[in-house]
Amino acid sequence: MHEVKSSPIKPVTPLNSVLLLSVRSSRLQAANGVFYEFEDLITTLCDTRLCCPANEMSAHRKCYRIARYAGLSDRVADGISSMGKLNVLEDHHDIILLVLDNPWQMHLINQVKGWRDHPAKKVCYITECWPKELTNWRLLKEPFTNFDHIFLSIAATVPVLANETGIPCSYLPCGVNTTTFVQDGLPANRVIDLSYIGRREPALHEQLKLFTEKEKLFYLFDTARSQKLLVDDPVEHRKMFASILRRTGMSIALPAKSNSVDETGGIDEISARYFEFAAAGIVIVGRAPDCDAFRRLFDWPDAVVNLGHDYRSIAEVISPLLGEHEWMQALSKRNIVNSLRKNDWVYRLIDIAQSVGFAPNNRMNQRLEELELLSKQVESS
């Protein structure tokens, strides 16, 4: 006799109300702008109470961690540390969502008064946590078990964390607010020939400088000394960044932190650059991450033009592309269309909602319709 498994029940209650905890008041890295963009979209698609703790209450946090390291439960440690000062939780919230740039910030939920007894689903999205980090026993004392579901943007970490904590964990890739990067449905003039933004491989950068100087091309790259670039306003910076990308023809993209193997363990993951560049209609040159997620999310031809590892031959890769204007335009359009249909942040929000038993609400469905209309406009332009 074969066991018959019933089909999962399709969520019917729409996700309407969210208490959203953000670190945007204390974490001003330019790189966090992509995730604050996600938060801003949530506030437009749901009835959202945005809560931005001014600080991480370091003294209280220290008390909490000492108690946890001593073997006390999370609830007892929470009582000792007395973090619950924020009276922001309302009866109608469907979920409590934390968007964090690292797992050491999960204790922020303890700042919300009464969260434990509230029926809302508790959800955490950790935007960076590599499997290697979970060998740290202190990290595993952090309050993972406070959550009904944990989402991670590093796919390789998902099975490791699920095994260590017993909490449902899912991969939630980065996304992009595609309508910010696609202006009026049409590409802008591409006055920047080539860019290499963010952390970079020095040998590649040197070859790009030589090539662009020889060919008299506009090569845009970061000159900041520190990779943890702090800005006055990450949201404002994000808008400027999108404006620059809309005017860029070709950009270099490599797997996330490819120059930091000690941190990544040599695992290929998708950096935010691929999502941003594709949404802006940029021709992406570099290396495609060797992972299933990339092959699923960027499954169209020439999503990344392979540069290989021998950077001395970079002219042989880029020069032919510069002369193929029609091909470049067609690929630019293809990148935009597929981004609108696959990689907008709304798809990630729907994944979160459905994973904890909610259906998309009317505003989410309306955005889906708008994205499809915009994609058709780009296709026909």
GIUR-V839427 format. One record per residue. N is the residue number from 1. RES is the residue in one small letter. PSI is psi in radians with two decimals (* if undefined). OMEGA is omega in degrees with one decimal (999 if undefined). D_LAST is the distance of its C-alpha to the last C-alpha in Angstrom with 1 decimal. Layout:
BEGIN
N:RES:PSI:OMEGA:D_LAST, N:RES:PSI:OMEGA:D_LAST
END
This chain:
BEGIN
1:m:2.31:179.3:56.9, 2:h:2.41:177.9:53.3, 3:e:2.31:178.7:52.2, 4:v:2.10:179.9:49.5, 5:k:2.30:179.2:47.2, 6:s:2.61:178.3:45.7, 7:s:2.54:178.4:42.0, 8:p:2.52:179.4:41.0, 9:i:2.21:179.6:40.9, 10:k:2.25:179.4:37.4, 11:p:2.40:179.9:37.3, 12:v:-0.36:178.7:37.4, 13:t:2.10:-178.6:38.2, 14:p:2.59:174.4:35.1, 15:l:2.03:-177.8:35.1, 16:n:-0.72:-170.1:35.5, 17:s:2.27:-175.8:37.8, 18:v:2.32:164.0:37.7, 19:l:2.00:-173.0:40.2, 20:l:2.03:176.9:38.1, 21:l:2.20:-175.7:40.2, 22:s:2.60:176.3:38.4, 23:v:0.26:-172.4:39.9, 24:r:-0.38:179.6:37.6, 25:s:-0.37:-176.4:40.7, 26:s:-0.21:-177.5:42.5, 27:r:1.76:-172.0:39.9, 28:l:0.40:176.6:37.9, 29:q:2.42:177.8:36.4, 30:a:-0.63:-177.3:32.9, 31:a:-0.42:179.9:32.2, 32:n:-0.19:-177.5:33.0, 33:g:-0.59:-179.2:30.1, 34:v:-0.59:-178.7:27.8, 35:f:-0.50:171.4:30.4, 36:y:-0.53:173.2:31.0, 37:e:-0.72:175.7:27.3, 38:f:-0.80:179.9:28.1, 39:e:-0.74:-179.1:31.1, 40:d:-0.64:177.8:29.2, 41:l:-0.67:176.5:26.8, 42:i:-0.72:-178.5:29.9, 43:t:-0.43:178.0:31.4, 44:t:-0.40:-175.9:28.5, 45:l:-0.21:178.1:28.4, 46:c:2.80:170.3:32.2, 47:d:1.82:-166.4:35.3, 48:t:2.32:167.6:36.1, 49:r:1.87:-178.6:39.2, 50:l:2.08:-177.5:38.2, 51:c:2.12:-175.8:41.3, 52:c:1.53:179.0:41.4, 53:p:2.35:-176.3:44.9, 54:a:-0.46:179.0:46.0, 55:n:3.04:-176.2:47.7, 56:e:0.20:177.1:48.6, 57:m:1.08:-170.4:52.3, 58:s:-0.67:-179.4:53.6, 59:a:-0.77:177.8:57.2, 60:h:-0.69:179.5:56.6, 61:r:-0.68:178.7:54.3, 62:k:-0.73:177.5:57.1, 63:c:-0.73:179.5:59.6, 64:y:-0.82:-175.8:57.2, 65:r:-0.64:176.8:56.8, 66:i:-0.74:179.6:60.5, 67:a:-0.71:-179.8:61.2, 68:r:-0.72:-179.5:58.7, 69:y:-0.42:178.2:60.1, 70:a:-0.05:175.8:63.5, 71:g:0.08:179.2:62.5, 72:l:2.71:-179.0:62.1, 73:s:2.87:178.6:59.4, 74:d:-0.74:-178.1:56.2, 75:r:-0.75:179.4:57.6, 76:v:-0.77:179.4:60.8, 77:a:-0.66:177.7:59.1, 78:d:-0.73:178.8:56.8, 79:g:-0.68:179.9:59.9, 80:i:-0.72:-175.4:61.6, 81:s:-0.39:176.2:58.7, 82:s:0.96:179.6:58.2, 83:m:-0.39:-169.7:54.5, 84:g:1.45:-177.1:53.7, 85:k:-0.30:-173.0:53.4, 86:l:2.02:-179.9:50.0, 87:n:1.25:-172.5:50.5, 88:v:-0.08:-174.9:46.8, 89:l:2.29:-179.6:46.8, 90:e:2.73:-172.7:46.5, 91:d:-0.57:-169.5:47.6, 92:h:-0.01:-178.1:44.3, 93:h:2.31:176.4:42.3, 94:d:-0.72:177.9:40.9, 95:i:2.66:167.9:40.4, 96:i:2.04:-174.1:41.5, 97:l:2.21:172.9:38.8, 98:l:2.29:173.5:39.4, 99:v:1.98:-170.4:36.7, 100:l:2.58:177.6:38.6, 101:d:-0.08:173.0:38.0, 102:n:2.74:-173.4:41.2, 103:p:-0.22:179.3:43.7, 104:w:-0.11:-178.8:46.5, 105:q:0.04:-174.4:45.1, 106:m:-0.42:-179.6:45.5, 107:h:-0.20:-179.3:48.8, 108:l:-0.47:178.8:46.8, 109:i:-0.46:179.8:46.9, 110:n:-0.22:176.5:50.6, 111:q:-0.29:-178.0:50.1, 112:v:2.05:-178.1:49.0, 113:k:2.21:174.5:52.1, 114:g:0.23:-174.6:52.7, 115:w:-0.57:-174.7:49.7, 116:r:-0.63:-174.6:52.0, 117:d:-0.01:-178.7:53.1, 118:h:2.43:-177.0:49.8, 119:p:-0.14:-179.2:48.3, 120:a:2.59:173.2:44.7, 121:k:2.38:179.4:43.2, 122:k:2.09:-172.4:43.5, 123:v:2.45:179.3:40.4, 124:c:2.32:174.7:39.9, 125:y:1.94:-179.5:36.8, 126:i:2.01:-170.8:38.0, 127:t:-0.24:173.7:35.2, 128:e:2.09:173.4:37.4, 129:c:1.95:-177.7:40.5, 130:w:2.62:-178.1:41.3, 131:p:-0.63:-178.0:43.8, 132:k:-0.53:-179.1:46.3, 133:e:-0.46:-174.9:46.7, 134:l:0.06:170.8:48.1, 135:t:-0.13:178.7:51.2, 136:n:1.94:-176.4:52.3, 137:w:-0.50:179.0:54.7, 138:r:-0.69:178.4:54.4, 139:l:-0.66:-178.8:50.7, 140:l:-0.13:172.7:51.6, 141:k:-0.11:176.5:53.8, 142:e:2.77:-168.7:50.8, 143:p:0.99:176.0:50.2, 144:f:-0.65:-174.4:47.8, 145:t:-0.03:175.3:49.8, 146:n:-0.22:-168.1:48.9, 147:f:2.55:175.3:45.6, 148:d:-0.49:-178.5:44.7, 149:h:2.39:177.4:41.7, 150:i:2.29:177.7:40.5, 151:f:2.47:-177.8:37.0, 152:l:2.48:179.0:36.5, 153:s:0.00:173.4:33.5, 154:i:1.87:-171.9:35.7, 155:a:-0.65:-176.6:35.7, 156:a:-0.36:-178.2:38.9, 157:t:-0.39:-172.0:40.8, 158:v:-0.97:-178.6:40.3, 159:p:-0.54:179.9:43.1, 160:v:-0.83:-179.1:45.4, 161:l:-0.70:178.7:45.3, 162:a:-0.70:179.9:45.5, 163:n:-0.66:-177.9:48.6, 164:e:-0.56:-171.3:50.2, 165:t:-0.43:-174.5:49.8, 166:g:0.13:179.5:49.5, 167:i:2.43:175.2:46.6, 168:p:2.19:-179.3:43.5, 169:c:2.49:-180.0:40.9, 170:s:2.69:174.5:37.2, 171:y:2.23:174.4:34.5, 172:l:1.75:-177.0:31.8, 173:p:2.85:172.9:29.2, 174:c:2.87:176.8:27.6, 175:g:-2.86:-179.8:24.4, 176:v:2.56:171.4:22.1, 177:n:1.61:-170.7:20.9, 178:t:-0.56:-177.8:17.2, 179:t:-0.32:174.2:16.3, 180:t:-0.56:-175.0:18.4, 181:f:-0.24:177.2:16.6, 182:v:1.84:-174.9:12.9, 183:q:2.01:177.9:13.1, 184:d:0.44:177.2:11.3, 185:g:0.03:-177.3:8.6, 186:l:2.48:177.0:7.5, 187:p:2.50:175.5:9.7, 188:a:3.02:176.1:12.6, 189:n:2.29:-175.1:14.5, 190:r:1.41:-176.2:16.3, 191:v:-0.29:176.2:19.8, 192:i:2.07:-175.5:21.7, 193:d:-0.78:-172.3:22.1, 194:l:2.44:175.8:23.8, 195:s:2.71:175.7:25.3, 196:y:1.67:-167.6:28.1, 197:i:2.45:177.2:28.6, 198:g:-2.78:-179.0:31.5, 199:r:2.54:-174.0:34.4, 200:r:2.86:175.3:34.4, 201:e:2.10:-174.5:36.5, 202:p:-0.72:-178.1:38.6, 203:a:-0.69:178.0:38.7, 204:l:-0.77:-179.3:34.9, 205:h:-0.73:-179.5:34.6, 206:e:-0.73:179.0:37.2, 207:q:-0.63:178.4:35.4, 208:l:-0.68:177.7:32.1, 209:k:-0.80:179.7:34.0, 210:l:-0.78:-177.8:35.7, 211:f:-0.84:-176.0:32.5, 212:t:-0.55:175.8:30.4, 213:e:-0.74:179.8:33.5, 214:k:-0.72:-177.1:34.0, 215:e:-0.02:-179.4:30.4, 216:k:0.88:179.0:30.2, 217:l:2.69:176.7:27.2, 218:f:1.88:-178.7:26.5, 219:y:2.00:-179.4:27.8, 220:l:2.24:177.8:27.8, 221:f:2.79:179.8:30.3, 222:d:2.50:176.2:32.7, 223:t:0.05:179.8:36.2, 224:a:2.48:-178.1:37.7, 225:r:-0.70:-176.2:40.9, 226:s:2.38:176.8:40.7, 227:q:-0.44:178.2:38.0, 228:k:1.20:-176.1:38.9, 229:l:2.05:177.8:37.2, 230:l:2.43:-179.7:38.2, 231:v:2.80:-179.8:36.2, 232:d:-0.70:-176.1:37.2, 233:d:1.80:-179.0:34.5, 234:p:-0.56:-179.7:32.3, 235:v:-0.77:176.9:29.9, 236:e:-0.74:178.4:29.5, 237:h:-0.67:-179.1:29.3, 238:r:-0.72:179.3:26.5, 239:k:-0.72:177.8:24.3, 240:m:-0.72:179.9:25.1, 241:f:-0.77:178.8:24.4, 242:a:-0.68:179.6:20.9, 243:s:-0.67:177.7:20.2, 244:i:-0.78:-177.3:21.6, 245:l:-0.60:178.6:19.5, 246:r:-0.29:-177.4:16.2, 247:r:0.30:-178.2:17.5, 248:t:2.37:-178.0:18.8, 249:g:-0.71:-173.5:17.6, 250:m:2.45:179.6:20.2, 251:s:2.67:177.3:22.9, 252:i:2.31:175.6:26.0, 253:a:2.36:178.2:26.7, 254:l:2.80:178.3:29.9, 255:p:2.67:-175.3:31.5, 256:a:2.21:176.4:32.9, 257:k:0.77:-178.1:36.0, 258:s:-0.35:179.0:36.2, 259:n:0.30:-179.2:38.8, 260:s:1.10:-175.6:41.0, 261:v:-0.54:178.5:42.4, 262:d:-0.56:-179.5:45.5, 263:e:-0.74:-173.8:43.4, 264:t:-0.32:-174.9:41.0, 265:g:0.30:-180.0:43.6, 266:g:0.19:-179.9:41.1, 267:i:2.35:175.3:38.8, 268:d:2.19:174.3:35.1, 269:e:2.85:-176.2:33.0, 270:i:2.10:175.1:29.4, 271:s:2.86:179.6:29.1, 272:a:-0.44:-175.5:26.8, 273:r:-0.69:-178.9:25.1, 274:y:-0.75:-179.1:23.2, 275:f:-0.77:-177.6:21.7, 276:e:-0.82:-177.2:21.0, 277:f:-0.78:-178.9:19.5, 278:a:-0.75:-179.4:17.2, 279:a:-0.55:-179.9:16.0, 280:a:-0.02:178.5:15.3, 281:g:0.41:-179.8:13.3, 282:i:2.49:170.7:16.4, 283:v:2.09:-174.1:17.7, 284:i:2.18:177.6:21.0, 285:v:2.37:179.6:24.1, 286:g:-2.23:177.9:27.5, 287:r:2.30:176.0:29.1, 288:a:2.33:175.7:27.9, 289:p:2.35:-179.5:30.6, 290:d:1.35:-179.2:32.8, 291:c:2.69:-177.3:32.7, 292:d:-0.64:-177.7:31.7, 293:a:-0.74:179.7:29.7, 294:f:-0.76:-179.1:27.3, 295:r:-0.44:178.7:27.0, 296:r:-0.69:-173.3:26.2, 297:l:-0.36:179.4:23.7, 298:f:1.09:-170.1:21.9, 299:d:0.38:179.6:22.2, 300:w:2.82:-176.9:19.1, 301:p:2.39:175.1:19.6, 302:d:0.54:174.7:20.2, 303:a:-0.59:171.6:19.9, 304:v:2.21:174.7:22.6, 305:v:2.08:-171.9:23.6, 306:n:2.21:-179.8:27.3, 307:l:-0.38:-177.5:29.4, 308:g:-2.91:-177.5:32.8, 309:h:-0.20:178.5:35.9, 310:d:1.59:-172.7:37.0, 311:y:-0.22:178.8:35.4, 312:r:-0.33:-179.4:37.1, 313:s:0.35:-174.6:34.6, 314:i:-0.61:179.9:31.6, 315:a:-0.59:-178.9:30.9, 316:e:-0.43:179.1:30.7, 317:v:-0.82:-170.9:27.9, 318:i:-0.70:-175.5:25.8, 319:s:-0.82:179.7:26.4, 320:p:-0.58:-179.3:24.7, 321:l:-0.68:-176.8:21.5, 322:l:-0.46:179.8:21.4, 323:g:-0.11:-178.4:21.4, 324:e:1.29:-173.1:18.6, 325:h:-0.75:-179.4:15.6, 326:e:-0.71:178.0:13.3, 327:w:-0.74:179.1:14.8, 328:m:-0.75:-179.7:14.6, 329:q:-0.70:179.4:10.8, 330:a:-0.72:178.9:10.6, 331:l:-0.67:176.7:13.2, 332:s:-0.81:179.5:11.9, 333:k:-0.72:-179.5:8.8, 334:r:-0.69:178.3:11.6, 335:n:-0.74:-179.4:13.9, 336:i:-0.85:-176.4:11.9, 337:v:-0.81:-178.9:11.3, 338:n:-0.56:175.7:15.0, 339:s:-0.75:178.1:16.3, 340:l:-0.57:-174.5:15.0, 341:r:-0.21:-174.6:16.7, 342:k:-0.62:-162.4:19.8, 343:n:0.29:171.7:20.8, 344:d:2.64:-179.7:20.5, 345:w:-0.42:-178.6:24.1, 346:v:-0.59:178.5:24.2, 347:y:-0.61:179.0:24.7, 348:r:-0.68:178.3:27.6, 349:l:-0.70:177.7:29.1, 350:i:-0.68:177.0:29.1, 351:d:-0.75:178.3:30.8, 352:i:-0.85:-177.0:33.5, 353:a:-0.85:-176.4:34.0, 354:q:-0.52:-179.5:34.4, 355:s:-0.43:179.4:36.7, 356:v:0.35:168.8:39.2, 357:g:0.28:179.7:39.1, 358:f:2.68:176.5:36.5, 359:a:2.81:173.8:33.5, 360:p:2.52:176.5:30.2, 361:n:3.14:-175.4:30.7, 362:n:-0.65:-179.1:28.7, 363:r:-0.63:176.0:26.8, 364:m:-0.80:179.9:25.8, 365:n:-0.65:177.3:24.6, 366:q:-0.69:178.2:22.7, 367:r:-0.69:177.2:20.9, 368:l:-0.74:178.9:20.1, 369:e:-0.70:179.9:18.5, 370:e:-0.68:178.8:16.5, 371:l:-0.70:178.7:15.3, 372:e:-0.69:177.3:14.3, 373:l:-0.76:-179.9:12.4, 374:l:-0.69:179.5:10.6, 375:s:-0.65:178.3:10.0, 376:k:-0.62:176.8:8.6, 377:q:-0.72:179.2:6.1, 378:v:-0.75:179.6:5.2, 379:e:-0.68:-174.9:5.7, 380:s:-0.08:-177.3:3.8, 381:s:*:999:0.0
END
